[in-house]
Amino acid sequence: MDKVTIGIPRGIPYYYYGNFWKIFFKQCGIKIIESPKTNEEIIKLGSQIAPDEMCLSMKIYLGHMKYLEDKCDYLFVPRIDRFDNYNQTCTNFLAFYDLANHYCKIPILHYNIDSNHTVFDGALEIGNKLEIPKMKLLSAYGEAQALDDDLKKKRAEEQQKILESPDKKILIVSHSYNIHDEFIGSAILKFLNQYPIKILYSDYFLEEDTNSLSKQISQNLYWKYSKESIGAIPLCQNVDGIIFLSTFPCGLDSLVHELAIRKIQKPYLNLVIDDISSMTGIETRIESFVDLIEQN
């Protein structure tokens, strides 16, 4: 296949698989372009096409898709259904591919993740579509998986060091695509970093640990990313406070965070962000929360 450019939207699945994808495509010799960090243009593009009832995180993802549609040959959008019956995803994850096809006038490069298809299967599927030699494809997959695993282990080790420190500590419980998005989480983290308090991220622990430990919060929860989010709470028994972060109107988070809040015995702050949220009001709430923790 002639040289092509693949566009990767910097939204929801990017924060789980983006590092892996970038290494994989690079090793395959494929040129990629990423959408920029979330900004006013991205939010406007997404809000113009998204239904009103769609959560802010999905509006942002659609905005990243629209931003890229005239800048690449293929838009890379996976379709993620479930990993097994006890590790399912939000229906929006299942709809990624259909939404991209509906709203974006560009060929979509995708793969499926469900009970019968893994990320490895998806990589093979992409390789066939792009006519990448199988040996090169397998080598690229192995390299990407190894480097991505190393990154995750280093993050988990850094988290453990913070946990063992005598400093005041706050755990941020949220999805990766909220914590690390420029519009949703970054401003909050920058404000928190002004204080002498260490920050722990629920998504920086190893997913196999948090997924299992989520049973201490709920035995019946079957949403994979929600389990990994609240599963960090049992790992962080010695934190001084917990911030729950979600976007309006996420149905899963409204249920799961309330469930976790009822089980914990620590100071907490529940932040719900929408596209008209004022950082002034949020900063005031965070400031009061930090004052409470520092006094304890």
C-alpha positions as a Markdown table, in Angstrom:
| # | Residue | x | y | z |
|---|---|---|---|---|
| 1 | Met | 0.0 | 0.0 | 0.0 |
| 2 | Asp | 1.2 | 3.5 | -0.8 |
| 3 | Lys | 2.4 | 5.7 | 2.1 |
| 4 | Val | -0.7 | 6.7 | 4.2 |
| 5 | Thr | -1.3 | 9.0 | 7.1 |
| 6 | Ile | -3.4 | 7.7 | 10.0 |
| 7 | Gly | -5.2 | 10.2 | 12.2 |
| 8 | Ile | -5.5 | 9.3 | 15.9 |
| 9 | Pro | -8.1 | 11.3 | 17.9 |
| 10 | Arg | -6.9 | 12.4 | 21.3 |
| 11 | Gly | -10.0 | 11.3 | 23.0 |
| 12 | Ile | -11.4 | 8.4 | 25.2 |
| 13 | Pro | -9.6 | 5.3 | 23.9 |
| 14 | Tyr | -6.4 | 7.3 | 23.2 |
| 15 | Tyr | -5.8 | 7.5 | 27.0 |
| 16 | Tyr | -5.9 | 3.7 | 27.3 |
| 17 | Tyr | -4.1 | 2.6 | 24.2 |
| 18 | Gly | -2.5 | 5.8 | 22.7 |
| 19 | Asn | 1.0 | 4.9 | 23.8 |
| 20 | Phe | 0.7 | 1.4 | 22.4 |
| 21 | Trp | -0.8 | 2.6 | 19.1 |
| 22 | Lys | 1.9 | 5.2 | 18.5 |
| 23 | Ile | 4.7 | 2.7 | 19.0 |
| 24 | Phe | 2.9 | 0.1 | 16.9 |
| 25 | Phe | 2.3 | 2.3 | 13.9 |
| 26 | Lys | 5.8 | 3.7 | 14.1 |
| 27 | Gln | 7.4 | 0.3 | 14.1 |
| 28 | Cys | 5.2 | -0.6 | 11.1 |
| 29 | Gly | 6.5 | 2.4 | 9.3 |
| 30 | Ile | 3.1 | 4.1 | 9.2 |
| 31 | Lys | 2.9 | 7.9 | 9.5 |
| 32 | Ile | 0.5 | 9.1 | 12.2 |
| 33 | Ile | -1.0 | 12.5 | 13.1 |
| 34 | Glu | -2.6 | 13.2 | 16.5 |
| 35 | Ser | -5.2 | 15.8 | 17.2 |
| 36 | Pro | -4.0 | 18.5 | 19.5 |
| 37 | Lys | -4.8 | 18.7 | 23.2 |
| 38 | Thr | -8.4 | 19.5 | 23.9 |
| 39 | Asn | -9.1 | 23.2 | 23.3 |
| 40 | Glu | -12.0 | 25.5 | 22.5 |
| 41 | Glu | -12.0 | 24.6 | 18.8 |
| 42 | Ile | -12.2 | 20.8 | 19.7 |
| 43 | Ile | -15.0 | 21.3 | 22.1 |
| 44 | Lys | -16.9 | 23.5 | 19.6 |
| 45 | Leu | -16.5 | 20.9 | 16.8 |
| 46 | Gly | -17.8 | 18.2 | 19.1 |
| 47 | Ser | -20.7 | 20.1 | 20.6 |
| 48 | Gln | -22.0 | 21.1 | 17.2 |
| 49 | Ile | -22.6 | 17.5 | 16.1 |
| 50 | Ala | -23.2 | 15.6 | 19.4 |
| 51 | Pro | -26.7 | 15.0 | 20.8 |
| 52 | Asp | -27.5 | 17.1 | 23.9 |
| 53 | Glu | -27.6 | 14.0 | 26.2 |
| 54 | Met | -24.1 | 12.9 | 25.2 |
| 55 | Cys | -21.5 | 13.2 | 28.0 |
| 56 | Leu | -18.8 | 15.9 | 27.7 |
| 57 | Ser | -16.1 | 13.2 | 27.3 |
| 58 | Met | -17.9 | 11.9 | 24.1 |
| 59 | Lys | -18.4 | 15.4 | 22.8 |
| 60 | Ile | -14.7 | 16.0 | 23.1 |
| 61 | Tyr | -13.9 | 12.7 | 21.3 |
| 62 | Leu | -16.2 | 13.7 | 18.5 |
| 63 | Gly | -14.5 | 17.0 | 18.3 |
| 64 | His | -11.1 | 15.3 | 17.9 |
| 65 | Met | -12.5 | 13.2 | 15.2 |
| 66 | Lys | -13.8 | 16.2 | 13.2 |
| 67 | Tyr | -10.6 | 18.0 | 13.7 |
| 68 | Leu | -8.7 | 15.3 | 11.9 |
| 69 | Glu | -11.1 | 14.4 | 9.1 |
| 70 | Asp | -9.4 | 16.6 | 6.4 |
| 71 | Lys | -5.8 | 16.1 | 7.7 |
| 72 | Cys | -5.2 | 12.3 | 7.1 |
| 73 | Asp | -6.1 | 9.4 | 4.9 |
| 74 | Tyr | -7.7 | 7.2 | 7.5 |
| 75 | Leu | -9.2 | 8.0 | 10.9 |
| 76 | Phe | -8.3 | 5.4 | 13.4 |
| 77 | Val | -11.3 | 4.5 | 15.6 |
| 78 | Pro | -11.5 | 1.2 | 17.4 |
| 79 | Arg | -14.9 | -0.4 | 18.3 |
| 80 | Ile | -14.7 | -1.7 | 21.9 |
| 81 | Asp | -17.6 | -3.8 | 23.1 |
| 82 | Arg | -16.5 | -6.0 | 25.9 |
| 83 | Phe | -13.5 | -8.0 | 27.0 |
| 84 | Asp | -15.7 | -10.7 | 28.6 |
| 85 | Asn | -19.1 | -10.8 | 30.3 |
| 86 | Tyr | -17.6 | -9.4 | 33.5 |
| 87 | Asn | -15.6 | -6.7 | 31.8 |
| 88 | Gln | -17.9 | -4.7 | 29.6 |
| 89 | Thr | -17.7 | -1.1 | 28.5 |
| 90 | Cys | -20.0 | 1.9 | 28.2 |
| 91 | Thr | -22.3 | 1.7 | 25.1 |
| 92 | Asn | -20.4 | 4.7 | 23.8 |
| 93 | Phe | -17.3 | 2.6 | 23.4 |
| 94 | Leu | -19.3 | 0.2 | 21.3 |
| 95 | Ala | -20.6 | 3.2 | 19.2 |
| 96 | Phe | -17.2 | 4.8 | 18.4 |
| 97 | Tyr | -17.0 | 3.3 | 14.9 |
| 98 | Asp | -20.6 | 4.0 | 13.9 |
| 99 | Leu | -20.4 | 7.6 | 15.2 |
| 100 | Ala | -17.2 | 8.2 | 13.2 |
| 101 | Asn | -18.8 | 6.8 | 10.1 |
| 102 | His | -21.9 | 9.0 | 10.6 |
| 103 | Tyr | -20.2 | 12.3 | 11.4 |
| 104 | Cys | -16.8 | 12.1 | 9.6 |
| 105 | Lys | -16.4 | 12.0 | 5.8 |
| 106 | Ile | -13.2 | 10.0 | 5.7 |
| 107 | Pro | -12.3 | 6.3 | 5.6 |
| 108 | Ile | -12.3 | 4.7 | 9.0 |
| 109 | Leu | -9.6 | 2.3 | 10.0 |
| 110 | His | -10.8 | 0.2 | 12.9 |
| 111 | Tyr | -10.8 | -3.1 | 14.7 |
| 112 | Asn | -13.1 | -4.8 | 17.1 |
| 113 | Ile | -12.6 | -5.7 | 20.7 |
| 114 | Asp | -15.2 | -8.1 | 22.1 |
| 115 | Ser | -15.4 | -11.5 | 23.7 |
| 116 | Asn | -13.9 | -13.1 | 20.6 |
| 117 | His | -11.4 | -10.4 | 19.5 |
| 118 | Thr | -8.4 | -9.1 | 21.4 |
| 119 | Val | -6.1 | -6.2 | 20.8 |
| 120 | Phe | -3.7 | -8.6 | 19.2 |
| 121 | Asp | -6.5 | -9.8 | 16.8 |
| 122 | Gly | -7.1 | -6.1 | 16.0 |
| 123 | Ala | -3.5 | -5.5 | 15.2 |
| 124 | Leu | -3.5 | -8.4 | 12.8 |
| 125 | Glu | -6.6 | -7.0 | 11.2 |
| 126 | Ile | -5.1 | -3.6 | 10.8 |
| 127 | Gly | -1.9 | -5.1 | 9.3 |
| 128 | Asn | -3.9 | -6.9 | 6.7 |
| 129 | Lys | -5.8 | -3.8 | 5.7 |
| 130 | Leu | -2.6 | -1.8 | 5.4 |
| 131 | Glu | -0.8 | -4.7 | 3.7 |
| 132 | Ile | 2.0 | -4.8 | 6.3 |
| 133 | Pro | 4.2 | -8.0 | 6.1 |
| 134 | Lys | 3.2 | -10.4 | 8.8 |
| 135 | Met | 6.7 | -10.7 | 10.4 |
| 136 | Lys | 7.0 | -6.9 | 10.5 |
| 137 | Leu | 3.6 | -6.7 | 12.0 |
| 138 | Leu | 4.3 | -9.3 | 14.7 |
| 139 | Ser | 7.6 | -7.5 | 15.6 |
| 140 | Ala | 5.8 | -4.2 | 15.8 |
| 141 | Tyr | 3.2 | -5.6 | 18.1 |
| 142 | Gly | 5.7 | -7.2 | 20.4 |
| 143 | Glu | 7.8 | -4.0 | 20.6 |
| 144 | Ala | 4.7 | -1.9 | 21.3 |
| 145 | Gln | 3.4 | -4.3 | 23.9 |
| 146 | Ala | 6.7 | -4.5 | 25.8 |
| 147 | Leu | 7.3 | -0.8 | 25.9 |
| 148 | Asp | 3.7 | -0.1 | 26.9 |
| 149 | Asp | 4.0 | -2.7 | 29.7 |
| 150 | Asp | 7.2 | -1.1 | 30.9 |
| 151 | Leu | 5.6 | 2.4 | 31.0 |
| 152 | Lys | 2.6 | 1.0 | 33.1 |
| 153 | Lys | 5.0 | -0.8 | 35.5 |
| 154 | Lys | 7.0 | 2.4 | 36.0 |
| 155 | Arg | 3.9 | 4.4 | 36.7 |
| 156 | Ala | 2.7 | 1.8 | 39.3 |
| 157 | Glu | 6.1 | 1.8 | 41.0 |
| 158 | Glu | 6.1 | 5.6 | 41.2 |
| 159 | Gln | 2.6 | 5.5 | 42.7 |
| 160 | Gln | 3.8 | 3.0 | 45.3 |
| 161 | Lys | 6.6 | 5.3 | 46.3 |
| 162 | Ile | 4.1 | 8.1 | 46.9 |
| 163 | Leu | 1.9 | 5.8 | 48.9 |
| 164 | Glu | 4.8 | 4.9 | 51.2 |
| 165 | Ser | 5.8 | 8.6 | 51.7 |
| 166 | Pro | 4.9 | 10.5 | 54.9 |
| 167 | Asp | 3.4 | 13.3 | 52.8 |
| 168 | Lys | -0.3 | 14.3 | 52.6 |
| 169 | Lys | -1.9 | 12.4 | 49.7 |
| 170 | Ile | -5.0 | 12.7 | 47.6 |
| 171 | Leu | -6.3 | 10.0 | 45.2 |
| 172 | Ile | -8.0 | 11.1 | 42.0 |
| 173 | Val | -10.6 | 8.5 | 41.1 |
| 174 | Ser | -11.6 | 8.8 | 37.5 |
| 175 | His | -11.2 | 7.5 | 34.0 |
| 176 | Ser | -7.9 | 8.2 | 32.1 |
| 177 | Tyr | -9.7 | 10.2 | 29.5 |
| 178 | Asn | -11.0 | 12.6 | 32.2 |
| 179 | Ile | -7.9 | 12.9 | 34.4 |
| 180 | His | -5.5 | 13.6 | 31.7 |
| 181 | Asp | -7.6 | 15.6 | 29.2 |
| 182 | Glu | -6.5 | 19.2 | 28.9 |
| 183 | Phe | -10.0 | 20.6 | 29.4 |
| 184 | Ile | -11.4 | 18.2 | 32.0 |
| 185 | Gly | -8.6 | 17.2 | 34.3 |
| 186 | Ser | -5.4 | 19.2 | 33.6 |
| 187 | Ala | -6.5 | 22.5 | 35.0 |
| 188 | Ile | -7.6 | 20.7 | 38.2 |
| 189 | Leu | -4.3 | 18.9 | 38.5 |
| 190 | Lys | -2.4 | 22.2 | 38.0 |
| 191 | Phe | -4.3 | 23.9 | 40.7 |
| 192 | Leu | -3.8 | 20.9 | 43.1 |
| 193 | Asn | -0.1 | 20.9 | 42.4 |
| 194 | Gln | 0.2 | 24.4 | 44.0 |
| 195 | Tyr | -0.3 | 22.7 | 47.4 |
| 196 | Pro | 2.2 | 20.5 | 49.3 |
| 197 | Ile | 0.1 | 17.4 | 48.7 |
| 198 | Lys | 1.0 | 14.4 | 46.6 |
| 199 | Ile | -1.4 | 13.2 | 43.9 |
| 200 | Leu | -2.2 | 9.6 | 43.1 |
| 201 | Tyr | -4.1 | 8.6 | 40.0 |
| 202 | Ser | -6.5 | 5.7 | 39.9 |
| 203 | Asp | -5.4 | 4.8 | 36.3 |
| 204 | Tyr | -1.7 | 4.7 | 37.1 |
| 205 | Phe | -2.0 | 1.5 | 39.1 |
| 206 | Leu | -1.8 | -1.9 | 37.3 |
| 207 | Glu | -5.3 | -2.7 | 35.9 |
| 208 | Glu | -5.1 | -6.3 | 36.9 |
| 209 | Asp | -4.8 | -5.2 | 40.6 |
| 210 | Thr | -7.5 | -2.5 | 40.6 |
| 211 | Asn | -9.9 | -4.7 | 38.6 |
| 212 | Ser | -9.7 | -7.4 | 41.2 |
| 213 | Leu | -9.7 | -5.1 | 44.2 |
| 214 | Ser | -12.9 | -3.4 | 43.0 |
| 215 | Lys | -14.8 | -6.3 | 44.5 |
| 216 | Gln | -14.2 | -4.8 | 47.9 |
| 217 | Ile | -16.4 | -1.9 | 46.8 |
| 218 | Ser | -18.9 | -3.9 | 44.7 |
| 219 | Gln | -19.2 | -7.6 | 44.0 |
| 220 | Asn | -21.5 | -7.1 | 41.1 |
| 221 | Leu | -19.9 | -4.4 | 39.0 |
| 222 | Tyr | -19.1 | -5.5 | 35.5 |
| 223 | Trp | -17.9 | -2.4 | 33.7 |
| 224 | Lys | -14.2 | -2.8 | 33.1 |
| 225 | Tyr | -13.0 | 0.7 | 33.3 |
| 226 | Ser | -15.2 | 1.6 | 36.3 |
| 227 | Lys | -13.9 | -1.4 | 38.2 |
| 228 | Glu | -10.3 | -0.3 | 37.5 |
| 229 | Ser | -11.1 | 3.2 | 38.6 |
| 230 | Ile | -12.7 | 2.5 | 42.0 |
| 231 | Gly | -10.4 | -0.5 | 42.5 |
| 232 | Ala | -7.6 | 1.9 | 43.3 |
| 233 | Ile | -9.4 | 2.9 | 46.5 |
| 234 | Pro | -8.6 | -0.3 | 48.5 |
| 235 | Leu | -4.9 | 0.1 | 47.4 |
| 236 | Cys | -4.8 | 3.6 | 48.9 |
| 237 | Gln | -5.9 | 3.1 | 52.4 |
| 238 | Asn | -3.5 | 5.7 | 53.8 |
| 239 | Val | -4.5 | 8.6 | 51.5 |
| 240 | Asp | -5.9 | 11.7 | 53.3 |
| 241 | Gly | -8.7 | 12.4 | 50.8 |
| 242 | Ile | -10.3 | 11.3 | 47.6 |
| 243 | Ile | -11.5 | 13.3 | 44.6 |
| 244 | Phe | -14.0 | 11.7 | 42.3 |
| 245 | Leu | -14.0 | 13.3 | 38.9 |
| 246 | Ser | -16.6 | 12.7 | 36.1 |
| 247 | Thr | -18.2 | 14.5 | 33.2 |
| 248 | Phe | -21.9 | 15.4 | 32.9 |
| 249 | Pro | -24.1 | 13.4 | 32.3 |
| 250 | Cys | -22.1 | 10.1 | 32.6 |
| 251 | Gly | -24.6 | 7.5 | 33.7 |
| 252 | Leu | -22.0 | 4.9 | 34.8 |
| 253 | Asp | -20.0 | 7.3 | 36.9 |
| 254 | Ser | -23.1 | 8.8 | 38.6 |
| 255 | Leu | -23.9 | 5.3 | 39.8 |
| 256 | Val | -20.4 | 3.9 | 40.5 |
| 257 | His | -19.0 | 7.0 | 42.3 |
| 258 | Glu | -22.1 | 7.2 | 44.5 |
| 259 | Leu | -21.6 | 3.5 | 45.3 |
| 260 | Ala | -18.0 | 4.1 | 46.2 |
| 261 | Ile | -18.7 | 7.2 | 48.3 |
| 262 | Arg | -21.1 | 5.3 | 50.5 |
| 263 | Lys | -18.3 | 2.7 | 51.2 |
| 264 | Ile | -15.4 | 5.0 | 52.1 |
| 265 | Gln | -14.6 | 6.6 | 55.4 |
| 266 | Lys | -12.4 | 9.4 | 54.2 |
| 267 | Pro | -12.9 | 13.0 | 53.2 |
| 268 | Tyr | -14.0 | 13.2 | 49.6 |
| 269 | Leu | -14.9 | 15.7 | 46.9 |
| 270 | Asn | -17.2 | 14.8 | 44.0 |
| 271 | Leu | -16.5 | 17.0 | 40.9 |
| 272 | Val | -18.8 | 16.8 | 37.8 |
| 273 | Ile | -17.5 | 18.8 | 34.8 |
| 274 | Asp | -19.6 | 20.0 | 31.9 |
| 275 | Asp | -18.8 | 22.3 | 29.0 |
| 276 | Ile | -19.9 | 25.4 | 30.9 |
| 277 | Ser | -18.2 | 24.6 | 34.2 |
| 278 | Ser | -16.4 | 27.6 | 35.8 |
| 279 | Met | -12.9 | 26.9 | 37.0 |
| 280 | Thr | -13.4 | 29.6 | 39.6 |
| 281 | Gly | -16.1 | 27.7 | 41.4 |
| 282 | Ile | -14.2 | 24.4 | 41.1 |
| 283 | Glu | -11.0 | 26.0 | 42.5 |
| 284 | Thr | -13.0 | 27.3 | 45.4 |
| 285 | Arg | -14.3 | 23.8 | 46.2 |
| 286 | Ile | -10.8 | 22.3 | 45.8 |
| 287 | Glu | -9.3 | 24.9 | 48.0 |
| 288 | Ser | -11.8 | 24.2 | 50.8 |
| 289 | Phe | -11.2 | 20.4 | 50.4 |
| 290 | Val | -7.4 | 20.8 | 50.7 |
| 291 | Asp | -7.8 | 23.1 | 53.7 |
| 292 | Leu | -9.8 | 20.3 | 55.4 |
| 293 | Ile | -7.2 | 17.7 | 54.6 |
| 294 | Glu | -4.3 | 19.9 | 55.8 |
| 295 | Gln | -6.1 | 20.5 | 59.1 |
| 296 | Asn | -6.5 | 16.8 | 59.8 |
